[in-house]
Amino acid sequence: MSQPLSHHLLTMAYQNAWANHRLAKAWSQLSAADLTAPRVSFFPGIRATLNHILTCDRFYVDALERELRGDSPHPDCYVFFKEDEPVVDALALRHEQAQVDRRLIAYCEQMRDVDLVKVVTIARDMPQNDSRLRLLSHLFEHQIHHRGQVHAMLSGTSVKPPQLDEFFCEGEAGLRAEDFAELGWTEALIWGH
């Protein structure tokens, strides 16, 4: 049975939250020194990269929610980037990421395929106008890209990087069962069967 594209985007929102949850369980074991230690990647450390993921998620989810409510674009969309690392405490960072992940899931839950063409505007210096489909696709790719960097940086620590690719295959449900229980999810909730 085929699923609508909007359902796939919802599963991507769940996958994003699951991967962030699994990754957070790993990086939460690091000392503050390990979180901030200089590392080789696009951003110079694990905490810096995690903050980048968080601020970009807040930026894009705000724009999506504003469009959904029928509100004008954020008048100062760059407010989300005023600080490079707005969250320095590891537990607070984990909490804040989980919160924006839940917002993204809630956004995707209300969508239907017919809604994917609706235009979301971000009031950058040159306004950015993209369909929901394009903006969500970009956001998911951005998250995967930078989570992969954190995953690689974890390899240089005493904490083993977790598997982040065990979400979609039906036969791997047992490998994500513990995380789903921690998150309060079921396979039926996400896949609808």
C-alpha positions as CSV (number, residue, x, y, z in Angstrom):
1,M,0.0,0.0,0.0
2,S,1.5,3.3,-1.0
3,Q,1.6,6.2,1.4
4,P,1.2,9.9,0.5
5,L,4.2,12.1,0.2
6,S,3.0,14.1,3.2
7,H,3.1,10.9,5.3
8,H,6.7,10.4,4.2
9,L,7.6,13.9,5.4
10,L,6.0,13.1,8.7
11,T,8.1,9.9,9.0
12,M,11.1,12.1,8.2
13,A,10.2,14.4,11.1
14,Y,9.9,11.3,13.4
15,Q,13.2,10.0,12.0
16,N,14.9,13.3,12.7
17,A,13.6,13.3,16.4
18,W,14.6,9.7,16.8
19,A,18.1,10.3,15.4
20,N,18.6,13.4,17.6
21,H,17.4,11.4,20.6
22,R,19.8,8.5,19.9
23,L,22.7,10.9,19.2
24,A,21.9,12.9,22.4
25,K,22.1,9.7,24.5
26,A,25.7,9.4,23.2
27,W,26.9,13.0,23.5
28,S,25.3,13.4,26.9
29,Q,27.9,11.0,28.2
30,L,30.7,13.4,27.3
31,S,32.3,15.8,29.7
32,A,32.0,19.5,29.1
33,A,35.6,19.5,28.0
34,D,34.9,16.8,25.4
35,L,31.8,18.7,24.1
36,T,33.8,21.8,23.5
37,A,37.1,20.3,22.5
38,P,38.4,21.5,19.1
39,R,37.5,18.9,16.4
40,V,37.8,18.7,12.6
41,S,34.5,19.4,10.9
42,F,32.5,22.3,9.4
43,F,32.0,23.7,13.0
44,P,35.0,23.4,15.4
45,G,33.4,21.1,17.9
46,I,30.5,18.9,19.0
47,R,28.6,21.5,21.0
48,A,29.0,24.2,18.3
49,T,27.6,21.8,15.7
50,L,24.7,20.8,17.9
51,N,23.9,24.4,18.5
52,H,24.0,25.1,14.8
53,I,21.5,22.2,14.2
54,L,19.2,23.7,17.0
55,T,19.3,27.3,15.7
56,C,18.6,26.3,12.1
57,D,15.8,24.1,13.2
58,R,14.3,27.0,15.2
59,F,14.7,29.3,12.2
60,Y,13.0,27.0,9.7
61,V,10.3,25.6,12.1
62,D,9.4,29.2,13.0
63,A,8.9,30.1,9.3
64,L,6.8,27.0,8.7
65,E,4.6,27.6,11.8
66,R,4.1,31.2,10.8
67,E,3.0,30.3,7.3
68,L,0.6,27.6,8.8
69,R,-1.0,30.2,11.2
70,G,-1.2,32.8,8.4
71,D,1.2,35.1,10.1
72,S,3.6,37.4,8.4
73,P,7.2,36.1,8.2
74,H,9.4,36.8,11.2
75,P,10.4,40.5,11.0
76,D,14.0,39.7,12.1
77,C,14.6,36.1,11.0
78,Y,18.3,36.5,11.9
79,V,17.4,36.7,15.6
80,F,17.9,32.9,15.7
81,F,21.6,33.4,14.9
82,K,22.5,36.2,17.2
83,E,24.5,33.8,19.3
84,D,26.7,31.0,17.9
85,E,26.0,28.8,20.9
86,P,22.8,30.0,22.6
87,V,22.7,26.8,24.7
88,V,25.9,25.7,26.5
89,D,24.5,23.2,29.1
90,A,24.4,19.7,27.7
91,L,21.0,18.8,29.3
92,A,19.4,22.0,28.3
93,L,20.7,21.5,24.7
94,R,19.2,18.0,24.7
95,H,15.9,19.4,26.0
96,E,15.8,22.3,23.5
97,Q,16.5,20.1,20.6
98,A,13.7,17.6,21.7
99,Q,11.3,20.6,22.0
100,V,11.9,21.8,18.4
101,D,11.7,18.2,17.2
102,R,8.3,17.9,18.7
103,R,7.2,21.1,17.0
104,L,8.4,19.8,13.6
105,I,6.4,16.6,14.1
106,A,3.3,18.5,15.0
107,Y,3.7,20.7,11.9
108,C,4.1,17.6,9.7
109,E,1.1,15.8,11.3
110,Q,-1.3,18.4,10.0
111,M,-0.1,18.3,6.3
112,R,-1.7,16.7,3.4
113,D,-0.3,16.3,-0.1
114,V,-2.4,19.2,-1.4
115,D,-0.6,21.5,1.2
116,L,2.9,20.8,0.0
117,V,2.8,23.5,-2.7
118,K,1.9,26.2,-0.2
119,V,4.6,28.9,-0.1
120,V,6.6,29.7,3.0
121,T,8.3,33.0,3.0
122,I,11.4,33.9,5.1
123,A,12.2,37.6,5.2
124,R,15.9,37.4,4.5
125,D,17.6,40.4,2.9
126,M,16.3,39.0,-0.3
127,P,13.0,37.2,0.7
128,Q,13.2,33.4,0.3
129,N,10.0,31.9,-1.0
130,D,9.9,28.1,-1.1
131,S,7.1,25.5,-1.1
132,R,6.6,23.5,2.1
133,L,7.9,20.5,0.2
134,R,11.2,22.2,-0.8
135,L,11.7,23.8,2.6
136,L,11.1,20.6,4.5
137,S,13.3,18.6,2.2
138,H,16.0,21.1,2.7
139,L,15.6,21.1,6.5
140,F,15.8,17.3,6.7
141,E,18.9,17.2,4.5
142,H,20.5,20.0,6.6
143,Q,19.8,17.9,9.8
144,I,21.2,14.7,8.3
145,H,24.3,16.6,7.0
146,H,25.3,18.1,10.4
147,R,24.2,15.1,12.5
148,G,26.7,13.1,10.4
149,Q,29.4,15.5,11.4
150,V,28.6,15.1,15.1
151,H,28.6,11.3,14.6
152,A,32.1,11.5,13.0
153,M,33.4,13.8,15.8
154,L,32.1,11.3,18.4
155,S,34.5,8.8,16.9
156,G,37.3,10.9,18.4
157,T,35.9,10.5,21.9
158,S,35.5,7.6,24.3
159,V,31.8,7.4,23.4
160,K,30.9,5.1,20.6
161,P,28.8,6.8,17.9
162,P,25.3,5.3,17.7
163,Q,23.7,3.7,14.6
164,L,21.5,6.4,13.0
165,D,20.2,4.4,10.0
166,E,17.9,1.9,11.7
167,F,14.6,3.8,11.4
168,F,12.9,3.0,8.2
169,C,13.3,-0.8,7.6
170,E,10.4,-2.8,9.0
171,G,12.8,-5.7,9.9
172,E,14.9,-3.4,12.1
173,A,12.0,-2.4,14.5
174,G,13.6,-4.3,17.3
175,L,16.7,-2.2,17.0
176,R,14.8,1.0,17.7
177,A,12.3,-0.4,20.2
178,E,14.1,0.9,23.3
179,D,14.3,4.4,21.8
180,F,10.6,4.3,20.8
181,A,9.7,3.3,24.3
182,E,11.7,6.2,25.7
183,L,10.0,8.6,23.3
184,G,6.5,7.2,23.9
185,W,6.1,6.1,20.3
186,T,4.9,2.9,18.6
187,E,5.5,1.5,15.1
188,A,1.8,1.9,14.5
189,L,1.9,5.6,15.5
190,I,4.5,6.3,12.8
191,W,3.6,3.9,10.0
192,G,-0.1,3.7,10.5
193,H,-0.6,0.0,10.6
